[in-house]
Amino acid sequence: MTNNEPSKNKISDVFKKYQAQLKGYINKRVTSKEDGEDILQNVFYQLLKTDSLINPIEEMTAWLYAVARNQIIDWKRKRKEEEMPYMAASDSDEVFMNEISSFLFDEESSSPEDVYLRSLVWTEMEAALEELPLEQKEVFEWTELQGLPFKEISETTGIAVNTLISRKRYAVLHLRLRLKSLYDDLLDK
């Protein structure tokens, strides 16, 4: 057992040491305090489940933050899945992006055909993104691929939220036109 690795009776020490830091990290990335608390509990639950003899933790801080990051990603995926049925079908840009995203990130479907189609869509998406002006490409990647909220991007870059929204809208319109035939083919599959 390494010095940084907790035994089962030292979990409370690890909790006391890292709880405030992790809580702050998580709360910056989720919308509600309740969800943040759930994620924090899941992080320490994962620590409790870890068998220190089979899988020793060398760097506790890095391990905890990696688990927290993964829990946040899982939370965001689950939240997106819950929100999709309530989307207004009239906003065709959002419908288009959500359907493409759900196809690209569908880990349950791993048939050779789906893997091939996903790689094809990624290739086309990357080519279409390269055609965009840098400002539009960056906003699209930040919001859709990295999951950053407009407000956070605005605070980081100093660009107004409305400007960011407008840039993303132009990016989506371009991608929609560029990927329309591929999108139609996927729906018919």
Disulfide bonds with the S-S distance in Angstrom:
none
